[in-house]
Amino acid sequence: MEQLTLKKMREMIGWPNGEGDGLFSPGGAISNMYSVMIARYKYFPEVKTKGMSAAPRLVLFTSEHSHYSIKKAGAALGFGSENVILLSTDERGRVIPSDLEAKILDAKQKGAWGGGLLMSRKHRHKLSGVERANSVTWNPHKMMGVPLQCSAILVREKGILGGCNSMCAGYLFQPDKQYDVNYDTGDKAIQCGRHVDIFKFWLMWKAKGTIGFEQHIDRCLDLSQYLYNKIKDREGYLMVFDGVPQHTNVCFWYLPPSLRGLPDGEERREKLHRVAPKIKAMMMESGTTMVGYQPQGKNVNFFRMVVSNLAATQSDIDFLIDEIERLGQDL
């Protein structure tokens, strides 16, 4: 099941005949760590046996908005978090090409959330170029709704996972077994015992089919578009980014009536920073709904609504908007 499913995922990325390798791992953070390990092994295989002292000073280049697991990988693998170099991005969070000058050491593409878009003929163009990546993180437990945990690291180069991680534990991985030892995938993982994460994904894919997953993805993106259309010109709402959302993340501020007359300055920013946490706390206390929030760069706390539940409806989105306004009216 694992080999067939990983091959199908590699085909959807666009690698010829689905060739390559892959593993299911305990989440996207570990999948990202695998990618860093593989990239290092590709260029400095001696690090596996002799340690980081056998290589020159190594650095990691990643987007300033990349997942924090990249810094964690840098710390855990001996690069050091100060050697994780952040690349500048534009207003939509895309890396600025000019900032990549002479910096690309390996083509690593992360699709933990976005990987599900490969299921959609309508939206897969948003991952155009993913087939050029050497490794891809894909988390079916996110956009595709597979129960936690279900994350895959997909690798273009066959054999490099084994080369990077194999320790040839003779009491487990004997080469003279009576069956095809290609099924013994454990030695290319950094774990020994592993959870059987493939079964629920395989069963879900069999039940829903590729078309079912496509409809799931399209529906979630349609609902995020519906939310955006409802609030982009609505009184009291301010979008964090101009333009339609590219995925299911819709980022916005809610301005209570008390803030709408204030000029855009430090006083309003300080007060607005407290609005989203307060509304979320009241949502949780009343048990009605829950939406994440965060600051980003110079932006104070804003709501980050992510639509990933297939059971959600437009009525749920309408309720969310009404609930934010009800709870925030008197702040």
C-alpha positions in Angstrom: 0.0 0.0 0.0 2.8 2.4 0.9 4.8 1.9 -2.2 1.7 2.1 -4.5 0.5 5.3 -2.8 3.8 7.0 -2.8 4.3 6.2 -6.4 0.9 7.7 -7.2 1.8 10.9 -5.3 5.1 11.2 -7.2 3.2 10.8 -10.5 0.9 13.7 -9.4 4.0 15.8 -8.7 5.0 15.2 -12.3 8.1 13.1 -11.9 8.4 10.7 -14.9 6.6 7.4 -14.3 6.4 8.2 -10.6 10.1 7.2 -10.2 11.9 8.2 -7.0 11.5 7.3 -3.4 9.6 8.3 -0.3 8.4 7.6 3.2 5.6 8.4 5.5 6.9 10.3 8.6 5.5 11.7 11.9 4.5 15.0 10.4 5.6 17.8 8.1 8.4 18.9 10.5 10.2 15.6 10.2 9.5 15.4 6.5 11.2 18.8 6.1 14.1 17.5 8.2 14.5 14.5 5.9 14.8 17.0 3.0 17.6 18.9 4.7 19.4 15.6 5.5 19.1 14.4 1.9 20.3 17.7 0.5 23.3 17.6 2.8 24.0 13.9 2.0 23.8 14.6 -1.7 26.7 17.1 -1.6 28.6 16.0 1.5 28.0 12.2 2.1 31.0 12.1 4.4 29.0 13.9 7.1 27.1 10.7 7.7 30.1 8.9 9.0 32.5 11.7 10.1 30.1 14.4 11.2 29.8 18.1 10.3 33.5 18.7 10.9 34.1 16.8 7.6 32.3 19.5 5.6 32.9 23.3 5.1 30.6 25.7 6.9 27.1 24.9 5.6 24.1 27.2 5.6 20.4 26.7 4.8 18.5 29.2 2.6 14.8 29.5 3.1 11.9 32.0 2.9 11.5 34.5 5.7 8.0 33.1 5.9 9.0 29.4 5.9 7.8 27.0 8.5 9.7 27.1 11.8 10.6 23.5 11.3 13.4 24.5 8.9 15.2 26.4 11.8 14.5 23.4 14.0 16.2 21.1 11.4 19.1 23.5 11.2 19.6 23.3 15.0 19.0 19.5 15.3 21.3 18.6 12.3 24.2 20.7 13.4 24.0 23.6 11.0 23.0 26.0 13.9 20.0 28.2 13.7 22.1 31.3 12.9 23.2 29.5 9.7 19.5 29.4 8.5 19.5 32.3 6.1 16.1 33.9 5.5 15.3 35.2 2.0 13.2 38.3 1.5 9.7 37.9 0.2 7.2 40.1 -1.6 3.8 41.3 -0.2 2.3 37.9 -1.1 5.0 35.9 0.7 6.8 34.8 -2.5 10.6 34.7 -2.4 12.1 37.6 -4.3 14.2 36.1 -7.1 16.9 38.7 -6.9 17.5 37.7 -3.3 18.4 34.2 -4.4 21.5 35.2 -6.4 24.1 32.5 -6.0 22.2 31.1 -3.0 20.4 28.1 -4.3 22.2 24.9 -3.1 19.3 22.5 -3.6 15.8 22.6 -5.1 13.7 21.9 -2.1 10.0 22.6 -2.3 7.6 22.3 0.6 4.0 21.5 -0.1 2.7 20.4 3.3 -0.5 22.4 2.9 -0.4 23.0 -0.8 0.3 19.4 -1.8 -3.4 18.7 -1.8 -3.8 21.2 -4.7 -2.2 18.6 -6.9 -5.5 16.7 -6.7 -7.4 19.6 -8.3 -7.3 20.2 -12.1 -8.7 23.6 -11.3 -6.0 24.7 -8.8 -2.9 22.6 -9.5 -1.4 25.3 -11.6 -0.7 27.1 -8.3 2.1 24.6 -7.8 3.5 25.0 -11.3 7.2 24.0 -11.2 6.9 21.5 -8.3 8.1 18.8 -10.7 11.5 20.5 -10.7 12.0 20.0 -7.0 14.3 17.4 -5.6 12.1 16.7 -2.7 8.5 17.5 -1.7 6.8 17.4 1.7 3.1 16.5 1.3 0.8 16.3 4.4 -2.5 14.5 3.5 -3.5 15.2 7.2 -3.9 18.9 6.3 -5.8 20.0 3.2 -7.0 16.4 2.3 -8.6 15.8 5.7 -6.8 12.5 6.5 -6.6 11.9 10.3 -3.4 12.8 12.0 -0.7 11.8 11.5 -0.1 11.4 7.8 2.9 13.1 6.1 5.0 12.0 3.2 8.5 13.0 2.1 8.8 12.4 -1.6 12.2 12.3 -3.2 13.2 12.5 -6.9 16.4 10.5 -6.6 15.9 6.8 -6.0 18.2 5.3 -3.4 19.3 8.5 -1.7 17.0 8.0 1.3 18.7 4.7 2.0 22.1 6.0 1.4 21.5 8.9 3.8 19.9 6.9 6.6 20.7 3.2 6.3 22.6 1.6 9.1 22.2 -2.0 7.9 20.9 -3.3 11.2 21.5 -7.0 10.6 19.0 -8.3 13.2 16.2 -6.6 11.3 17.1 -6.1 7.7 18.6 -9.3 6.4 19.2 -9.4 2.7 18.4 -13.2 2.3 14.8 -13.2 3.4 12.3 -15.4 1.5 10.4 -12.4 0.2 11.3 -9.2 -1.8 13.3 -7.2 0.7 12.3 -4.0 -1.1 9.3 -4.1 1.2 11.7 -3.5 4.1 11.6 0.3 4.0 12.5 0.8 7.7 16.3 1.2 7.2 15.9 4.3 5.1 13.9 6.0 7.9 15.6 7.8 10.9 13.1 5.9 13.2 13.1 2.3 14.1 9.5 1.7 15.1 7.0 3.5 12.8 3.3 4.0 13.0 1.3 2.5 10.1 0.2 5.9 8.7 -0.5 4.6 5.2 -3.6 2.5 5.9 -6.0 5.3 6.6 -4.8 7.3 3.6 -4.9 4.3 1.3 -8.4 3.4 2.5 -9.6 7.0 2.2 -8.3 7.3 -1.3 -10.0 4.1 -2.2 -13.3 5.3 -0.8 -13.3 8.9 -2.1 -11.3 8.3 -5.3 -9.1 11.0 -6.9 -12.3 12.8 -8.1 -13.6 12.8 -4.6 -10.4 14.4 -3.3 -10.6 16.9 -6.1 -14.1 17.9 -5.2 -13.0 18.2 -1.5 -10.2 20.5 -2.4 -12.3 22.6 -4.8 -15.1 23.0 -2.3 -12.7 24.2 0.4 -11.2 26.8 -1.9 -14.6 27.9 -3.1 -15.6 28.5 0.6 -12.5 30.5 1.2 -13.3 32.6 -1.8 -16.9 33.0 -0.5 -15.5 34.3 2.9 -13.2 36.7 1.1 -16.0 38.0 -1.1 -18.3 38.5 1.9 -15.8 40.6 4.0 -13.5 42.4 1.5 -15.8 45.4 1.3 -17.8 44.9 4.5 -17.7 47.6 7.2 -15.3 46.7 10.0 -13.1 44.3 8.0 -9.7 45.0 6.6 -7.8 42.5 4.4 -4.2 41.8 5.3 -3.3 41.2 1.6 -4.8 42.8 -1.5 -6.3 40.4 -4.0 -8.1 37.0 -3.9 -6.6 34.3 -1.7 -4.4 31.8 -3.5 -5.2 29.0 -1.1 -7.7 28.5 1.8 -6.0 30.9 4.1 -8.0 34.2 4.4 -6.2 36.8 6.5 -8.1 39.8 7.9 -8.6 42.2 10.7 -11.9 43.0 12.4 -12.1 46.6 13.6 -14.7 47.1 16.3 -16.7 50.3 16.0 -14.5 52.0 18.7 -11.5 51.8 16.4 -13.0 52.7 13.1 -12.7 56.5 13.7 -9.1 56.3 14.9 -6.4 57.4 12.5 -4.0 54.6 11.4 -1.3 55.1 14.0 0.4 53.6 17.0 -2.7 53.9 19.2 -5.0 52.1 16.8 -2.3 49.4 16.1 -1.9 48.7 19.8 -5.6 48.4 20.4 -6.2 46.3 17.2 -3.4 43.9 18.3 -5.6 42.9 21.2 -8.8 42.4 19.3 -8.3 39.0 17.6 -7.0 37.3 20.8 -9.9 38.7 22.8 -12.5 37.6 20.2 -11.0 34.1 20.0 -11.0 33.7 23.8 -14.7 34.6 23.8 -15.4 32.2 21.0 -13.8 29.4 22.9 -15.6 30.3 26.2 -18.9 30.3 24.4 -18.1 27.2 22.4 -19.3 28.6 19.1 -16.3 28.5 16.8 -12.6 29.0 16.8 -10.3 30.8 14.4 -6.6 31.2 14.6 -4.7 34.5 14.7 -1.2 35.7 14.5 1.1 38.7 13.9 3.4 38.8 10.9 6.3 41.1 10.5 5.0 44.7 11.1 1.4 43.5 11.0 -0.4 43.3 14.4 -2.5 40.2 15.2 -5.0 39.3 12.5 -7.4 36.5 12.0 -6.2 33.6 9.8 -9.2 31.6 8.7 -8.3 28.3 7.1 -11.1 26.3 5.4 -10.3 22.6 5.3 -13.4 20.9 6.6 -15.5 19.3 3.8 -18.6 19.5 6.0 -18.4 23.3 6.2 -21.1 25.3 4.3 -21.7 28.9 3.3 -24.1 29.1 6.3 -21.1 28.3 8.6 -19.1 31.1 7.0 -22.1 33.5 7.5 -22.3 32.4 11.1 -18.6 33.0 11.6 -18.9 36.6 10.3 -21.9 37.3 12.5 -20.2 35.8 15.5 -17.1 37.9 15.1 -19.2 41.0 14.9 -21.4 40.0 17.9 -18.4 39.3 20.1 -16.4 42.3 18.9 -19.1 44.9 18.8 -18.3 46.4 22.2 -14.5 46.0 22.3 
